Amino acid sequence: MDVLVELYWPLVGVLGIMSLTGLFHVSTPARSPFWRDLPGALLTVVLWVVSSILIRRWAELAAGGFSVFGPLTAPIILMVYLYFLSFAILVGASLNAAIRRLWPPPEYRGPTARVNEWWEERRADRELRRAEREALAVRSRESEEDEELRLAAMDGIPGPR
């Protein structure tokens, strides 16, 4: 059980970064390499962790004591927490957009485009090899015909062939 307690924050961090990187990767219309979306995801996770700690402290203070607004405390805390989380996502997306604007990524071709290019290259290589085989066959036929003509011309000449 102690292992789970010790692995809680690292696991939250890694899973949060990977899921947010995936979210930032698929939510933009222009695809970029996956690693280019890591800075925004990292900033978002840091803001999430900080806001989680702050909200936890605030909830501990708000829950203690008697208040007229006691039943409304939990929904208000939840709404503020969700506001912080959505704000963190927008800040991370803004960071990625600023990085993309300052340092535009090279022309990125997705995996489908790369597979299509590879397939076209393979097809072109296959066509080239077939054309080379046909040219070789034509040359060998021509050389066989030339040899037959040479031998036919030599039929009247005595001596070894």
Long-range contacts (C-beta under 8 A, 24 or more apart in sequence): 9-49, 12-49, 13-45, 13-49, 16-41, 16-44, 16-45, 16-48, 17-41, 17-42, 17-45, 20-44, 20-45, 20-89, 20-92, 23-89, 24-92, 24-93, 24-96, 27-93, 28-96, 30-108, 31-108, 31-110, 32-100, 32-105, 32-108, 33-105, 33-108, 36-96, 36-99, 36-100, 36-105, 37-96, 39-95, 39-96, 39-99, 40-92, 40-93, 40-94, 40-95, 40-96, 40-99, 41-92, 42-92, 43-88, 43-91, 43-92, 43-95, 44-88, 44-89, 44-91, 44-92, 47-84, 47-87, 47-88, 47-91, 47-92, 48-84, 48-85, 48-88, 51-81, 51-84, 51-85, 51-88, 52-81, 54-84, 55-80, 55-81, 55-84
